[in-house]
Amino acid sequence: MIDNERARFWAFSVSGFVILLIITSTAGAVQTQNPFLGSVPAGQATGTTLELSLKDALERALKYNLGVIESSQNIRAAQAARLRSLNGLLPNLSARLSGALEQINLRAGGFNVNIPGVRVPTLVGPFGVADARAYLSQQVFNLSDIKNWRSASESEKASQYTYKRDRDLVVLTASEAYLLVISDIATTDSIRARVETAQTLYRNDVDQNRQGVIAGIDVLRAQVELQTEQQRLISAENQLSIDKLTLARVIWAAERPGVPSCGLCSLRPLDRYES
């Protein structure tokens, strides 16, 4: 009996540990931010309204979006790798230039001549000596360096295609975020009109109930419909604010993301970052 309880305890402990690892890995994956949903800081915050068209949104996204910037940096890194691999195939040319001031001791070199009446110097100099040399070396054939250069060249082409793909993805993301904000505005306006209609109907039912035309249950029904539409309006306005912040992160990003106004709608921004 005790062994069974211990086995159950250990089985429960192991299963709990596995579940904890799964939850931790899932949370870490969720916290990984998509670079295409962010951008680099640009400009100072102002309180003015920016009439943002779809074209302006796409231009700002391609200029400030973090995904495009990272992709362009990857192209530069691939170009640097290709140049490094190409360096192994090119000839190596080096040069050296040196100069020295020398003096020769003839007596120390074994030159000792005595001529009567003539003074023979034992030291020659000082005199200057210059030396200029050039060296050229070239590997005739190195298969490893050739393969590395070809691999780096193909990697550079792949990074260029990736950059084009990322630009298309940024255009798609910015367009989707922009159009989603416009859709949210239309939805909010529609629900706001329904709220006004529900308020009018509720007031009409209250007046009719006071006159004894309708029962109190009809007034209660109109009140419930009004509150329901008001809750829908609050939810739609919250979703609009979220989508506005998402659009701001795609085309701008800073410590306080700017919320622009759309050129196709009248929208007051919470904040704005001017390039």
The 8 nearest C-alpha neighbors of each residue, nearest first, counted from 0:
[[1, 3, 2, 4, 5, 6, 7, 8],
 [0, 2, 4, 3, 5, 6, 7, 8],
 [3, 1, 5, 4, 0, 6, 7, 8],
 [4, 2, 6, 0, 1, 5, 7, 8],
 [3, 5, 7, 1, 6, 2, 8, 0],
 [4, 6, 8, 2, 7, 3, 9, 1],
 [7, 5, 3, 9, 8, 4, 10, 2],
 [6, 8, 10, 4, 5, 9, 11, 3],
 [9, 7, 5, 11, 6, 10, 4, 12],
 [8, 10, 12, 6, 11, 7, 13, 5],
 [11, 9, 7, 13, 12, 8, 6, 14],
 [10, 12, 8, 14, 9, 13, 7, 15],
 [13, 11, 9, 15, 10, 14, 8, 16],
 [14, 12, 16, 10, 15, 11, 9, 17],
 [15, 13, 17, 11, 16, 12, 10, 18],
 [14, 16, 18, 12, 13, 17, 11, 19],
 [15, 17, 19, 13, 14, 18, 12, 20],
 [18, 16, 14, 20, 19, 15, 13, 21],
 [17, 19, 21, 15, 20, 16, 14, 22],
 [20, 18, 16, 22, 17, 21, 23, 15],
 [21, 19, 23, 17, 18, 22, 24, 16],
 [22, 20, 18, 24, 19, 23, 25, 17],
 [21, 23, 25, 19, 20, 24, 26, 18],
 [24, 22, 20, 26, 25, 21, 19, 27],
 [23, 25, 27, 21, 26, 22, 20, 28],
 [26, 24, 28, 22, 27, 23, 21, 29],
 [27, 25, 29, 23, 28, 24, 22, 30],
 [26, 28, 24, 30, 25, 29, 23, 31],
 [27, 29, 25, 31, 26, 30, 24, 23],
 [28, 30, 26, 27, 31, 25, 32, 24],
 [29, 31, 27, 28, 32, 26, 25, 33],
 [32, 30, 28, 29, 27, 33, 26, 34],
 [33, 31, 30, 34, 36, 29, 37, 35],
 [32, 34, 35, 36, 31, 37, 66, 65],
 [35, 33, 66, 36, 65, 37, 32, 38],
 [34, 36, 66, 33, 37, 65, 64, 169],
 [37, 35, 249, 34, 33, 248, 38, 245],
 [38, 36, 248, 249, 35, 34, 65, 252],
 [39, 37, 64, 65, 252, 63, 251, 249],
 [38, 40, 252, 63, 65, 41, 64, 251],
 [41, 39, 253, 252, 251, 38, 42, 254],
 [40, 42, 274, 39, 272, 43, 251, 273],
 [43, 41, 274, 273, 272, 44, 40, 253],
 [42, 44, 272, 273, 45, 41, 274, 271],
 [43, 45, 272, 271, 270, 273, 42, 46],
 [46, 44, 271, 47, 272, 43, 270, 273],
 [45, 47, 270, 271, 48, 44, 269, 268],
 [48, 46, 45, 49, 271, 268, 270, 267],
 [47, 49, 268, 267, 260, 50, 46, 259],
 [48, 50, 260, 51, 259, 47, 271, 261],
 [51, 49, 262, 260, 261, 48, 52, 259],
 [52, 50, 261, 262, 260, 49, 55, 56],
 [53, 51, 262, 55, 54, 261, 56, 50],
 [52, 54, 56, 55, 57, 51, 177, 174],
 [53, 55, 57, 52, 56, 58, 51, 59],
 [56, 54, 58, 52, 57, 53, 51, 59],
 [55, 57, 53, 59, 54, 58, 60, 52],
 [58, 56, 60, 54, 55, 59, 170, 61],
 [59, 57, 55, 61, 60, 56, 54, 62],
 [58, 60, 62, 56, 250, 57, 61, 63],
 [59, 61, 250, 64, 57, 63, 62, 58],
 [62, 60, 58, 59, 64, 63, 57, 67],
 [61, 63, 59, 60, 64, 58, 67, 68],
 [62, 64, 38, 60, 39, 59, 61, 250],
 [65, 63, 38, 60, 66, 67, 61, 250],
 [64, 66, 38, 68, 34, 67, 37, 35],
 [65, 67, 35, 34, 69, 68, 64, 70],
 [68, 66, 70, 69, 65, 64, 165, 166],
 [69, 67, 65, 71, 70, 66, 72, 64],
 [68, 70, 72, 66, 67, 71, 65, 73],
 [69, 71, 73, 67, 162, 72, 68, 66],
 [72, 70, 74, 68, 73, 69, 67, 162],
 [73, 71, 69, 75, 74, 70, 76, 68],
 [72, 74, 76, 70, 71, 75, 77, 69],
 [75, 73, 77, 71, 72, 158, 76, 78],
 [74, 76, 78, 72, 77, 73, 79, 71],
 [75, 77, 73, 79, 74, 78, 72, 80],
 [78, 76, 155, 80, 74, 79, 75, 73],
 [79, 77, 75, 81, 80, 76, 155, 74],
 [78, 80, 76, 82, 77, 81, 83, 75],
 [79, 81, 77, 83, 78, 82, 151, 76],
 [82, 80, 151, 78, 84, 79, 83, 152],
 [83, 81, 85, 79, 84, 80, 86, 78],
 [84, 82, 80, 86, 85, 81, 79, 87],
 [83, 85, 148, 81, 86, 82, 87, 147],
 [86, 84, 82, 87, 88, 83, 148, 81],
 [85, 87, 83, 84, 89, 88, 82, 90],
 [86, 88, 85, 84, 89, 144, 83, 90],
 [89, 87, 85, 86, 144, 90, 145, 138],
 [88, 90, 86, 87, 91, 85, 137, 138],
 [91, 89, 137, 136, 92, 88, 135, 138],
 [90, 92, 136, 135, 137, 89, 93, 134],
 [93, 91, 135, 134, 90, 136, 94, 133],
 [92, 94, 134, 133, 135, 91, 95, 132],
 [95, 93, 133, 132, 134, 96, 92, 131],
 [94, 96, 132, 131, 133, 97, 93, 130],
 [97, 95, 131, 130, 132, 94, 98, 129],
 [98, 96, 130, 129, 131, 95, 99, 128],
 [97, 99, 129, 128, 130, 96, 100, 127],
 [100, 98, 128, 127, 101, 129, 97, 126],
 [99, 101, 127, 126, 128, 125, 102, 98],
 [102, 100, 125, 126, 127, 99, 124, 103],
 [101, 103, 125, 124, 123, 126, 104, 122],
 [104, 102, 123, 122, 105, 124, 101, 125],
 [103, 105, 122, 107, 106, 121, 108, 123],
 [106, 104, 108, 121, 110, 107, 122, 103],
 [105, 107, 110, 109, 108, 111, 104, 121],
 [106, 108, 104, 105, 109, 110, 103, 121],
 [107, 109, 105, 106, 110, 104, 103, 111],
 [110, 108, 106, 107, 111, 105, 104, 112],
 [111, 109, 106, 105, 108, 112, 107, 121],
 [110, 112, 106, 109, 113, 105, 121, 108],
 [113, 111, 110, 114, 119, 106, 121, 109],
 [112, 114, 115, 111, 119, 117, 118, 116],
 [115, 113, 117, 116, 112, 118, 119, 111],
 [116, 114, 117, 113, 118, 119, 112, 111],
 [115, 117, 114, 118, 113, 119, 112, 120],
 [118, 116, 114, 115, 119, 113, 120, 112],
 [117, 119, 120, 116, 114, 113, 115, 121],
 [118, 120, 117, 121, 113, 112, 114, 111],
 [121, 119, 122, 118, 123, 105, 106, 104],
 [120, 122, 105, 106, 104, 119, 123, 111],
 [123, 121, 104, 120, 103, 105, 124, 102],
 [124, 122, 103, 102, 125, 104, 121, 105],
 [125, 123, 102, 126, 103, 122, 101, 127],
 [124, 126, 102, 101, 100, 123, 127, 103],
 [127, 125, 124, 101, 100, 102, 128, 123],
 [126, 128, 100, 99, 101, 129, 125, 98],
 [127, 129, 99, 98, 100, 126, 130, 101],
 [130, 128, 98, 97, 99, 127, 131, 96],
 [129, 131, 97, 96, 98, 132, 128, 95],
 [132, 130, 96, 95, 97, 129, 133, 94],
 [133, 131, 95, 94, 96, 130, 134, 93],
 [132, 134, 94, 93, 95, 135, 131, 92],
 [135, 133, 93, 92, 94, 136, 132, 91],
 [136, 134, 92, 91, 93, 133, 137, 90],
 [137, 135, 91, 90, 92, 134, 138, 93],
 [138, 136, 90, 139, 91, 135, 89, 88],
 [137, 139, 140, 141, 136, 90, 88, 89],
 [138, 140, 137, 141, 88, 90, 136, 142],
 [141, 139, 138, 142, 145, 88, 144, 137],
 [142, 140, 143, 144, 145, 138, 139, 88],
 [141, 143, 145, 144, 146, 140, 147, 148],
 [142, 144, 146, 145, 141, 147, 148, 140],
 [143, 145, 147, 146, 142, 141, 148, 87],
 [146, 144, 142, 148, 143, 147, 149, 141],
 [145, 147, 149, 143, 148, 144, 150, 142],
 [148, 146, 144, 150, 145, 149, 84, 151],
 [147, 149, 84, 151, 145, 146, 150, 85],
 [150, 148, 152, 146, 151, 147, 153, 145],
 [149, 151, 147, 153, 148, 152, 146, 154],
 [152, 150, 81, 154, 148, 149, 153, 147],
 [153, 151, 149, 155, 154, 150, 81, 148],
 [152, 154, 156, 150, 155, 151, 157, 149],
 [155, 153, 151, 157, 152, 156, 150, 158],
 [154, 156, 77, 158, 152, 153, 157, 78],
 [157, 155, 153, 159, 154, 158, 160, 152],
 [156, 158, 154, 160, 155, 159, 161, 153],
 [159, 157, 161, 155, 74, 160, 156, 162],
 [160, 158, 162, 156, 161, 157, 74, 155],
 [161, 159, 163, 157, 162, 158, 164, 156],
 [160, 162, 158, 164, 159, 163, 165, 157],
 [161, 163, 159, 165, 70, 160, 164, 158],
 [164, 162, 160, 166, 161, 165, 167, 159],
 [163, 165, 161, 167, 162, 166, 168, 160],
 [164, 166, 168, 162, 167, 163, 161, 67],
 [165, 167, 169, 163, 168, 164, 67, 162],
 [168, 166, 170, 164, 165, 169, 171, 163],
 [167, 169, 165, 171, 166, 170, 172, 164],
 [170, 168, 172, 166, 171, 167, 173, 165],
 [169, 171, 167, 173, 168, 172, 174, 57],
 [170, 172, 168, 174, 169, 173, 175, 167],
 [171, 173, 169, 175, 174, 170, 168, 176],
 [174, 172, 176, 170, 175, 171, 169, 177],
 [175, 173, 177, 171, 176, 172, 170, 178],
 [174, 176, 172, 178, 173, 177, 179, 171],
 [175, 177, 179, 173, 246, 174, 178, 172],
 [178, 176, 174, 180, 179, 175, 173, 246],
 [177, 179, 181, 175, 180, 176, 174, 182],
 [178, 180, 182, 176, 181, 177, 175, 183],
 [181, 179, 183, 177, 182, 178, 242, 243],
 [182, 180, 178, 184, 179, 183, 185, 177],
 [181, 183, 179, 185, 180, 184, 178, 186],
 [184, 182, 186, 180, 181, 239, 185, 187],
 [183, 185, 187, 181, 186, 182, 188, 180],
 [184, 186, 182, 188, 183, 187, 189, 181],
 [185, 187, 183, 189, 184, 188, 182, 190],
 [188, 186, 184, 190, 189, 185, 235, 191],
 [189, 187, 191, 185, 186, 190, 184, 192],
 [188, 190, 186, 192, 187, 191, 185, 193],
 [189, 191, 193, 187, 192, 188, 232, 194],
 [192, 190, 194, 188, 193, 189, 187, 232],
 [193, 191, 195, 189, 190, 194, 188, 196],
 [192, 194, 190, 196, 191, 195, 197, 189],
 [195, 193, 191, 197, 192, 196, 228, 198],
 [194, 196, 198, 192, 193, 197, 199, 191],
 [197, 195, 193, 199, 194, 198, 192, 200],
 [198, 196, 194, 225, 200, 199, 195, 201],
 [199, 197, 195, 201, 196, 200, 194, 225],
 [198, 200, 196, 202, 197, 201, 203, 195],
 [201, 199, 203, 197, 198, 202, 204, 196],
 [200, 202, 198, 204, 221, 203, 199, 197],
 [203, 201, 205, 199, 204, 200, 198, 206],
 [202, 204, 200, 206, 201, 205, 199, 207],
 [203, 205, 207, 201, 206, 202, 218, 208],
 [204, 206, 202, 208, 203, 207, 218, 201],
 [207, 205, 209, 203, 208, 204, 202, 210],
 [208, 206, 204, 210, 212, 209, 205, 213],
 [209, 207, 211, 213, 205, 210, 206, 212],
 [208, 210, 206, 207, 211, 205, 212, 213],
 [209, 211, 207, 208, 212, 206, 213, 205],
 [212, 210, 208, 209, 213, 207, 214, 206],
 [211, 213, 207, 210, 208, 214, 209, 206],
 [214, 212, 208, 211, 207, 217, 215, 204],
 [213, 215, 216, 217, 208, 212, 211, 218],
 [214, 216, 218, 217, 219, 208, 213, 205],
 [217, 215, 219, 218, 214, 220, 213, 221],
 [216, 218, 220, 215, 219, 214, 221, 213],
 [219, 217, 221, 215, 220, 216, 204, 205],
 [218, 220, 216, 222, 217, 221, 223, 215],
 [219, 221, 217, 223, 218, 222, 216, 224],
 [220, 222, 201, 218, 224, 219, 223, 225],
 [223, 221, 219, 225, 220, 224, 201, 218],
 [224, 222, 226, 220, 225, 221, 227, 219],
 [223, 225, 227, 221, 222, 226, 228, 220],
 [224, 226, 197, 222, 228, 223, 227, 198],
 [227, 225, 229, 223, 228, 224, 230, 222],
 [226, 228, 224, 230, 229, 225, 223, 231],
 [229, 227, 231, 225, 230, 226, 194, 232],
 [228, 230, 226, 232, 231, 227, 194, 225],
 [231, 229, 233, 227, 232, 228, 226, 234],
 [230, 232, 228, 234, 229, 233, 235, 227],
 [231, 233, 229, 235, 230, 234, 190, 236],
 [234, 232, 230, 236, 231, 235, 237, 229],
 [233, 235, 231, 237, 232, 236, 238, 230],
 [234, 236, 232, 238, 237, 233, 187, 231],
 [237, 235, 239, 233, 238, 234, 232, 240],
 [238, 236, 234, 240, 239, 235, 233, 241],
 [237, 239, 241, 235, 236, 240, 242, 234],
 [238, 240, 236, 242, 237, 183, 241, 243],
 [239, 241, 243, 237, 238, 242, 244, 236],
 [242, 240, 238, 244, 243, 239, 245, 237],
 [241, 243, 245, 239, 244, 240, 180, 238],
 [244, 242, 240, 246, 245, 241, 258, 239],
 [243, 245, 247, 241, 242, 246, 258, 248],
 [246, 244, 242, 248, 247, 243, 241, 249],
 [247, 245, 243, 249, 176, 244, 248, 242],
 [246, 248, 244, 251, 258, 245, 250, 249],
 [247, 249, 252, 37, 251, 245, 246, 250],
 [248, 250, 36, 37, 246, 247, 251, 38],
 [251, 249, 60, 59, 247, 248, 64, 63],
 [252, 250, 248, 247, 38, 249, 63, 39],
 [253, 251, 38, 248, 40, 256, 39, 37],
 [252, 254, 40, 256, 255, 39, 251, 41],
 [253, 255, 256, 252, 40, 257, 39, 248],
 [254, 256, 253, 257, 252, 270, 44, 271],
 [257, 255, 253, 252, 247, 254, 248, 258],
 [256, 258, 271, 270, 247, 272, 259, 255],
 [257, 259, 268, 270, 247, 269, 271, 243],
 [260, 258, 268, 49, 271, 257, 261, 51],
 [259, 261, 266, 50, 49, 51, 268, 267],
 [262, 260, 51, 264, 263, 50, 52, 266],
 [261, 263, 52, 51, 50, 264, 260, 265],
 [264, 262, 261, 52, 265, 181, 51, 50],
 [263, 265, 261, 262, 266, 181, 260, 184],
 [266, 264, 267, 261, 260, 263, 262, 50],
 [267, 265, 260, 264, 268, 261, 259, 48],
 [266, 268, 260, 48, 269, 265, 259, 258],
 [269, 267, 258, 259, 270, 260, 48, 266],
 [268, 270, 258, 267, 257, 271, 259, 46],
 [271, 269, 257, 268, 258, 46, 44, 45],
 [270, 272, 257, 44, 45, 258, 259, 273],
 [273, 271, 44, 43, 42, 257, 45, 274],
 [272, 274, 42, 43, 271, 44, 41, 45],
 [273, 42, 41, 272, 43, 59, 251, 40]]
